[in-house]
Amino acid sequence: MTARHHKSFGLLRKRFIVIAAVLLSTAIFPFRAYSSEKPIIREKVPIEAYDGTILAATVALPDSIGTYPTVLVRTPYGAEHYAGFFKRLTDRGYACVVEDTRGRFASGGVFIPFVHGVDDGDATMGWIRSQSWSNGVIATDGHSYNGFTALYAIAGNEEPPAATVVRHPVASPQGGLYRGGAMLHHFDYYWSILVDTKTYDLYYMFNLDWDHLFGLLPLNDAHRGVNRDIPFYRDWVQWANGSFGDGILPDPASIPSDKTAVLLIGGWFDLFGRDVVNLFTRLNAEAGNKRIKLIMGPFDHAASPPPDTGYDFGDWQAVNIGTEQEKWLDHWILGADNDAEESPAVRFFLLGENRWVSADSWPPEGARTQSFFLHSNGSANTAGGDGSLDMRPPTSEPLDQFTYDPSNPAPTTGGAICCLRQMTNAGPYDQSKIENRDDVLVYRSAVLDKSLTAVGPVEVELYAATSAKDTDFTAKLVDISPDGRSTILADGIIRARYRNGMGAPQFITPGDILLYRIELGPVANTFAKGHRIGIEISSSNFPRFDRNLNTGGPIGTEAVGVTAEQTVYHDNIRQSKLILTVADLNQDKR
C-alpha cells in the first residue's frame, strides 16, 4: 500500500461511514418520527426462482392483521443492512420485502451481475402476490445496483410493479460497463472485486493499493493483484472486443413506458447519470409526463454533492429528494392526494447559477444546438498554448499534434464516476494540472460578454489521424472562471475501432484522417459572463477508461503498448468542433 493510502486510510473509513449513512438514509424514505410499535419481521424467508435456486429475503409487515401493498428491494449488498427501514415503511401501511440477489449473502446460486435480474425479480413478485398478507400491489425501490433490479422488474413482466423509485440506477448495464467502446475501467475493476465474494469487506477494499492495481496488465488477468479469478469480469473484458454483452445484458429498450409510474433520480457527477437521462427521454416521449419524472441534482453516486471539490453548490437542498420519493409511492400505491402526478416532468439543478429549474422535457423546450469550432496556430498543447474556440468556422489553419504514451496516461481528476469517494473522487474538480500536460490539447473561448446556458447533450466532432493501428480520443468540457480554475462538466471517449458504433470492430489505417464523434453526456451549466468555455482533447483519462495500447490487438490480452503520434485537424474541409445544446432559461422557471 502506498504512503498516500496509509496516510488517508483513517479519513477514508470515516468518510465511508458518512457515505453509507447517506445511501441508507435515502434508500426508502427520509427520517421522521414513528410510533413505538414494532413491525413483524421474518428473516431469510426462502423464495424459489424459476430454475429452482432458493433466494432469501427479509419480510417486514405492519403489526396489524390485513393485506398490504409491498415495496420490494432486491440488493447484492445484504438485506441485513435494511432493518432500519422496515418500521418507516410499515408505519405508512406498506409491507416490505428486501431480498438478497442470487449468489449474494443468504441467497443461493452464483452472482453474475445483471444476468438474472429480470427473471429473479419476476419470480419474487409472483411469490409476493401469492402471500396472504399481500393485496397484489407492488412497488420497487432501489439505489445503484438495487435501482437496476427495480427498473428491470418492469421489463418482460406481464404484471409489472405499479410504481418504482430509483436513485442513481444502472439504467443500462452496457452503459455502466463501457463508454465509446472503451471499458469503464475504474468502475469495472474495483466493483468486480467488491461483489466477487458472497459478502464484502470494505476495510479490505480500502487497504488495497489501487494505484498499483488499476495499472495491472493484461486486463484479463488483472485480478492476480488480489489473488482472485473473477469469471464475469473476464467476460466483460472479452466483450470489449465487439459483442459488449449483446444478447446477455438486459437492454433498457425492454423497459416499457406504459405500465409503471417511474421516478428517476440521478446526478450530474454520477457514472450512471447519462443513462438515467437517456432512459427518461425515451419513456417520457412515449408515455407523457404524468407517469414518468426525472430529477437530476448536483450529485455523485452518494446522492449528495461531492465534497472537497472547491465548488460551491449553493442551495441544492431546495428540492427535498426524500420527500419526492415518499410522495411518489404514496400517490401511486396508496392513492394519496398529492402533487406527484402534476409535478414538473423534469427538475434539474443548473450549475453555474446554483438553482433548480423545471421543464416539461429534456432538453427543455426551445433548446438548440450551437457549434464552437477549434482553432490554433499549431500549438494548442497545454493551457498555455494557442488553442481557441469560437463560432467562426476555420479556414486554412495549421494542425495540432501530441504524443500519446499508454504507459503515462492523463490521470482522472473528477467528473462523473463511481462509486466510493475514497478511490477516485467524482465531481467538478479543477483540471488545471491536467491542462499542463503536453499530451492534452486545450481550446478556450474568449471571455464571455454575456452568460450562455448549456442544457442537454454535448458532443465533439473531431477530425484526427494517428500513427497507430488503433487508439482512443478523449474530450472534456470545462468552465473556466476568471481566476483560472478549469472546472470539469463532462467528458467522453471514442475507441477508433468503434468509431462507427459498438459492434464489429472496424480497424483503421495509420495516417488516415477520420471523423470521430465523442459523446460527452448531458450537462446543465451556465457559463457566466466573464467565464470562458473550454475543451480538452487527448487520448487517455485513466483509470476512468482503460488505456488503449495502440497495437490494434485484442482488448485485454496484451501487457505492452506503443506510443501513438496523434494529429488533430481544423481547417475549411475538416472542421473539428464542440457542439453544445443551449437554451434561454427564465429565472422564474424554477
ZAMARGU-4260 file (C-alpha; in steps of 0.2 Angstrom, whole numbers, plus 5000, padded with zeros to 4 digits):
<rodrens>
0) 5000/5000/5000 | 5007/5017/4995 | 5011/5031/5008 | 4996/5041/5001 | 4984/5026/5005
5) 4992/5024/5023 | 4990/5042/5027 | 4972/5043/5021 | 4965/5027/5027 | 4958/5033/5044
10) 4950/5048/5035 | 4943/5036/5022 | 4935/5025/5035 | 4927/5040/5042 | 4921/5046/5025
15) 4914/5029/5021 | 4903/5029/5037 | 4896/5046/5032 | 4893/5040/5014 | 4885/5024/5020
20) 4873/5033/5031 | 4868/5044/5017 | 4865/5030/5005 | 4855/5020/5018 | 4845/5035/5024
25) 4839/5039/5006 | 4836/5021/5001 | 4817/5021/5006 | 4811/5037/5015 | 4818/5051/5024
30) 4820/5051/5043 | 4804/5055/5053 | 4796/5052/5070 | 4787/5035/5072 | 4777/5026/5085
35) 4785/5013/5096 | 4776/4998/5090 | 4787/4985/5081 | 4783/4978/5064 | 4783/4959/5061
40) 4800/4954/5054 | 4804/4937/5046 | 4822/4934/5041 | 4829/4923/5027 | 4812/4919/5020
45) 4815/4907/5005 | 4809/4911/4988 | 4811/4899/4974 | 4817/4906/4957 | 4811/4899/4941
50) 4826/4887/4939 | 4824/4881/4957 | 4838/4892/4965 | 4832/4897/4983 | 4833/4916/4986
55) 4832/4923/5003 | 4823/4939/5009 | 4818/4948/5024 | 4800/4952/5026 | 4793/4966/5037
60) 4774/4968/5040 | 4763/4980/5049 | 4759/4974/5066 | 4740/4973/5062 | 4731/4959/5053
65) 4727/4964/5035 | 4733/4964/5017 | 4746/4977/5011 | 4754/4984/4996 | 4773/4979/4996
70) 4789/4989/4992 | 4802/4977/4985 | 4821/4980/4986 | 4832/4967/4978 | 4851/4970/4983
75) 4868/4962/4982 | 4873/4972/4997 | 4864/4962/5011 | 4846/4963/5016 | 4853/4963/5034
80) 4858/4981/5032 | 4840/4987/5029 | 4832/4983/5046 | 4831/5002/5050 | 4819/5005/5035
85) 4806/4992/5039 | 4797/5002/5053 | 4797/5018/5042 | 4788/5008/5028 | 4776/4998/5039
90) 4771/5013/5049 | 4765/5020/5032 | 4755/5005/5028 | 4767/4995/5017 | 4774/4978/5018
95) 4792/4977/5014 | 4802/4963/5006 | 4821/4965/5005 | 4829/4951/4995 | 4847/4946/4993
100) 4851/4944/4975 | 4856/4927/4968 | 4873/4922/4975 | 4874/4936/4987 | 4873/4934/5006
105) 4859/4922/5011 | 4853/4918/4993 | 4859/4903/4984 | 4866/4902/4966 | 4880/4911/4958
110) 4880/4930/4957 | 4883/4936/4939 | 4880/4954/4938 | 4864/4960/4928 | 4861/4942/4921
115) 4847/4936/4932 | 4839/4952/4937 | 4824/4951/4926 | 4819/4933/4929 | 4823/4933/4948
120) 4813/4949/4950 | 4798/4942/4941 | 4798/4926/4952 | 4800/4936/4968 | 4785/4947/4963
125) 4775/4932/4959 | 4779/4925/4976 | 4774/4941/4985 | 4757/4941/4976 | 4754/4923/4982
130) 4756/4928/5000 | 4741/4930/5012 | 4747/4947/5018 | 4749/4954/5000 | 4735/4964/4991
135) 4744/4961/4975 | 4750/4979/4973 | 4769/4981/4972 | 4782/4995/4970 | 4800/4993/4968
140) 4814/5004/4975 | 4832/5005/4974 | 4849/5014/4973 | 4863/5010/4961 | 4863/4991/4958
145) 4847/4990/4968 | 4840/5003/4956 | 4844/4991/4941 | 4834/4977/4949 | 4820/4989/4952
150) 4819/4995/4934 | 4821/4978/4926 | 4807/4971/4937 | 4797/4981/4924 | 4805/4973/4909
155) 4797/4957/4902 | 4784/4956/4915 | 4766/4954/4911 | 4761/4961/4928 | 4775/4974/4932
160) 4776/4984/4948 | 4763/4999/4949 | 4777/5011/4953 | 4796/5012/4955 | 4808/5025/4963
165) 4826/5023/4958 | 4841/5033/4963 | 4857/5033/4953 | 4852/5017/4945 | 4862/5006/4932
170) 4849/5011/4919 | 4859/5002/4905 | 4871/4988/4910 | 4880/4990/4894 | 4882/5009/4898
175) 4888/5005/4915 | 4902/4994/4909 | 4908/5003/4893 | 4908/5020/4885 | 4913/5024/4867
180) 4919/5006/4865 | 4931/5008/4880 | 4929/4999/4897 | 4924/5010/4911 | 4940/5003/4920
185) 4939/5011/4937 | 4921/5005/4940 | 4923/4988/4931 | 4938/4983/4940 | 4935/4989/4958
190) 4917/4984/4958 | 4920/4967/4952 | 4932/4964/4967 | 4919/4972/4979 | 4905/4959/4974
195) 4915/4944/4969 | 4913/4936/4986 | 4897/4930/4995 | 4898/4946/5006 | 4910/4961/5005
200) 4923/4969/5016 | 4925/4987/5014 | 4940/4989/5025 | 4949/4976/5014 | 4945/4987/4999
205) 4952/5002/5007 | 4968/4994/5012 | 4972/4989/4994 | 4985/4999/4983 | 4973/5005/4970
210) 4986/5015/4961 | 4995/4998/4958 | 4980/4988/4955 | 4972/4999/4942 | 4988/4999/4932
215) 4990/4980/4930 | 4990/4972/4913 | 4984/4962/4904 | 4966/4966/4909 | 4960/4948/4908
220) 4972/4943/4922 | 4972/4960/4932 | 4964/4951/4947 | 4980/4942/4950 | 4984/4958/4961
225) 4971/4952/4973 | 4974/4933/4971 | 4957/4930/4963 | 4950/4924/4947 | 4933/4933/4943
230) 4925/4925/4928 | 4911/4938/4925 | 4925/4952/4924 | 4935/4941/4911 | 4918/4941/4901
235) 4917/4960/4902 | 4935/4961/4895 | 4931/4949/4881 | 4915/4958/4877 | 4925/4974/4874
240) 4932/4965/4858 | 4915/4968/4849 | 4899/4960/4857 | 4898/4971/4873 | 4886/4959/4881
245) 4873/4960/4867 | 4860/4946/4870 | 4866/4943/4888 | 4865/4960/4896 | 4847/4967/4898
250) 4843/4981/4886 | 4835/4997/4893 | 4824/4996/4877 | 4815/4982/4886 | 4808/4993/4899
255) 4790/4998/4894 | 4784/5015/4896 | 4765/5012/4899 | 4764/5001/4914 | 4773/5008/4928
260) 4775/5025/4936 | 4793/5029/4936 | 4803/5042/4946 | 4821/5043/4940 | 4834/5052/4951
265) 4851/5055/4945 | 4866/5066/4947 | 4877/5076/4935 | 4893/5068/4943 | 4887/5050/4944
270) 4893/5037/4932 | 4876/5032/4928 | 4868/5049/4926 | 4870/5049/4907 | 4859/5033/4905
275) 4846/5039/4918 | 4843/5054/4907 | 4843/5044/4891 | 4830/5032/4899 | 4819/5046/4904
280) 4820/5054/4887 | 4813/5038/4879 | 4800/5034/4892 | 4794/5052/4893 | 4792/5053/4874
285) 4781/5038/4874 | 4771/5039/4890 | 4769/5058/4893 | 4775/5067/4908 | 4762/5062/4921
290) 4769/5045/4925 | 4787/5047/4921 | 4798/5060/4930 | 4816/5065/4931 | 4826/5074/4945
295) 4844/5077/4941 | 4854/5085/4955 | 4872/5091/4958 | 4875/5073/4965 | 4888/5060/4964
300) 4884/5042/4967 | 4882/5045/4986 | 4866/5055/4982 | 4873/5072/4988 | 4885/5085/4981
305) 4903/5078/4981 | 4913/5086/4995 | 4931/5094/4994 | 4930/5099/4976 | 4931/5118/4979
310) 4915/5121/4971 | 4900/5130/4980 | 4884/5121/4976 | 4873/5134/4984 | 4855/5130/4990
315) 4855/5112/4982 | 4843/5106/4995 | 4829/5117/4989 | 4822/5101/4981 | 4820/5088/4995
320) 4823/5071/4987 | 4817/5061/5001 | 4800/5070/5001 | 4799/5067/4982 | 4802/5049/4984
325) 4789/5047/4998 | 4776/5057/4988 | 4778/5046/4973 | 4775/5030/4981 | 4761/5036/4992
330) 4752/5043/4977 | 4753/5028/4965 | 4752/5015/4978 | 4742/5021/4992 | 4731/5034/4982
335) 4737/5049/4992 | 4731/5065/4985 | 4747/5075/4982 | 4756/5084/4968 | 4767/5069/4962
340) 4757/5067/4946 | 4756/5085/4942 | 4774/5090/4947 | 4785/5095/4933 | 4791/5081/4921
345) 4809/5087/4924 | 4818/5096/4938 | 4836/5099/4936 | 4850/5108/4946 | 4858/5121/4935
350) 4876/5123/4939 | 4884/5140/4937 | 4868/5148/4944 | 4865/5135/4958 | 4846/5134/4956
355) 4833/5121/4952 | 4824/5123/4935 | 4808/5114/4930 | 4804/5109/4912 | 4792/5098/4903
360) 4805/5089/4893 | 4824/5085/4892 | 4832/5095/4884 | 4820/5109/4889 | 4808/5116/4876
365) 4817/5129/4865 | 4834/5121/4866 | 4845/5122/4851 | 4862/5116/4846 | 4877/5129/4845
370) 4894/5124/4837 | 4910/5131/4843 | 4925/5127/4831 | 4943/5123/4836 | 4957/5134/4831
375) 4975/5136/4833 | 4992/5141/4825 | 4998/5124/4828 | 5002/5124/4846 | 4987/5120/4856
380) 4996/5109/4868 | 4993/5114/4887 | 4983/5128/4893 | 4997/5140/4889 | 4996/5135/4870
385) 4987/5145/4857 | 4971/5134/4855 | 4955/5144/4854 | 4936/5141/4852 | 4923/5151/4843
390) 4908/5151/4832 | 4918/5156/4817 | 4922/5141/4805 | 4940/5138/4802 | 4948/5142/4785
395) 4966/5137/4782 | 4975/5133/4799 | 4990/5123/4805 | 4986/5106/4813 | 4989/5101/4831
400) 4999/5086/4837 | 5003/5077/4853 | 5011/5060/4858 | 5000/5048/4867 | 5010/5035/4878
405) 4999/5022/4886 | 5012/5020/4900 | 5010/5038/4905 | 4991/5042/4903 | 4982/5058/4908
410) 4976/5054/4926 | 4957/5055/4930 | 4953/5070/4941 | 4934/5071/4945 | 4920/5070/4933
415) 4905/5058/4933 | 4912/5042/4940 | 4908/5029/4953 | 4907/5024/4966 | 4916/5026/4983
420) 4924/5043/4985 | 4939/5035/4993 | 4946/5029/4977 | 4944/5042/4963 | 4934/5057/4968
425) 4919/5062/4957 | 4914/5080/4955 | 4918/5097/4947 | 4937/5097/4950 | 4949/5109/4944
430) 4958/5102/4928 | 4972/5115/4928 | 4985/5102/4932 | 4980/5091/4918 | 4980/5105/4906
435) 4999/5107/4909 | 5002/5091/4900 | 5009/5091/4883 | 4998/5077/4878 | 4982/5087/4881
440) 4976/5100/4868 | 4967/5114/4876 | 4954/5125/4866 | 4946/5140/4875 | 4934/5153/4870
445) 4936/5172/4873 | 4930/5179/4889 | 4911/5179/4888 | 4902/5196/4887 | 4886/5188/4892
450) 4881/5171/4900 | 4877/5156/4890 | 4867/5141/4897 | 4871/5123/4891 | 4857/5111/4894
455) 4857/5095/4885 | 4869/5083/4876 | 4887/5088/4872 | 4897/5081/4858 | 4913/5084/4849
460) 4916/5081/4831 | 4935/5078/4829 | 4945/5076/4813 | 4960/5066/4818 | 4974/5054/4812
465) 4985/5043/4821 | 5001/5033/4818 | 4994/5018/4827 | 4983/5003/4821 | 4970/5008/4835
470) 4969/5022/4848 | 4957/5032/4858 | 4952/5050/4858 | 4945/5059/4873 | 4937/5075/4876
475) 4932/5085/4891 | 4921/5101/4893 | 4927/5113/4906 | 4920/5130/4913 | 4935/5142/4915
480) 4932/5155/4929 | 4941/5172/4929 | 4953/5165/4942 | 4959/5152/4930 | 4950/5137/4938
485) 4945/5125/4924 | 4930/5115/4931 | 4926/5099/4923 | 4907/5097/4917 | 4908/5082/4906
490) 4919/5070/4897 | 4919/5056/4884 | 4930/5044/4874 | 4929/5035/4857 | 4939/5020/4853
495) 4945/5021/4835 | 4940/5003/4830 | 4922/5008/4837 | 4921/5025/4829 | 4905/5019/4819
500) 4897/5010/4833 | 4899/4997/4847 | 4899/4981/4837 | 4911/4973/4825 | 4927/4982/4826
505) 4932/4992/4810 | 4951/4994/4811 | 4960/5010/4804 | 4974/5013/4793 | 4988/5023/4801
510) 4988/5040/4794 | 4970/5041/4788 | 4961/5057/4793 | 4944/5051/4800 | 4930/5059/4809
515) 4927/5054/4827 | 4911/5058/4836 | 4914/5059/4855 | 4898/5060/4866 | 4902/5069/4882
520) 4884/5066/4890 | 4871/5078/4897 | 4875/5094/4906 | 4866/5109/4914 | 4878/5123/4917
525) 4878/5142/4914 | 4894/5149/4908 | 4893/5165/4917 | 4898/5182/4910 | 4917/5184/4912
530) 4920/5165/4911 | 4926/5155/4896 | 4921/5139/4888 | 4935/5126/4886 | 4938/5109/4879
535) 4952/5097/4881 | 4957/5084/4868 | 4968/5069/4872 | 4969/5051/4871 | 4968/5045/4889
540) 4958/5048/4905 | 4964/5034/4917 | 4958/5025/4927 | 4941/5031/4922 | 4944/5022/4905
545) 4955/5008/4901 | 4971/5013/4891 | 4972/5009/4873 | 4989/5001/4870 | 4988/5007/4852
550) 4993/4990/4845 | 4977/4985/4837 | 4977/4968/4846 | 4963/4960/4856 | 4957/4970/4871
555) 4963/4963/4887 | 4976/4951/4882 | 4991/4962/4880 | 5003/4970/4893 | 5014/4981/4882
560) 5009/4996/4872 | 5017/5008/4859 | 5016/5026/4858 | 5005/5035/4845 | 5008/5051/4836
565) 4991/5060/4836 | 4986/5074/4824 | 4970/5085/4825 | 4964/5094/4810 | 4954/5110/4810
570) 4953/5118/4793 | 4940/5123/4780 | 4937/5105/4775 | 4939/5096/4792 | 4930/5107/4804
575) 4933/5100/4821 | 4920/5107/4833 | 4912/5106/4850 | 4893/5105/4849 | 4883/5112/4864
580) 4864/5111/4867 | 4860/5129/4873 | 4844/5137/4879 | 4837/5153/4887 | 4830/5149/4904
585) 4820/5162/4913 | 4824/5165/4931 | 4806/5162/4936 | 4805/5145/4928 | 4811/5135/4944
</rodrens>
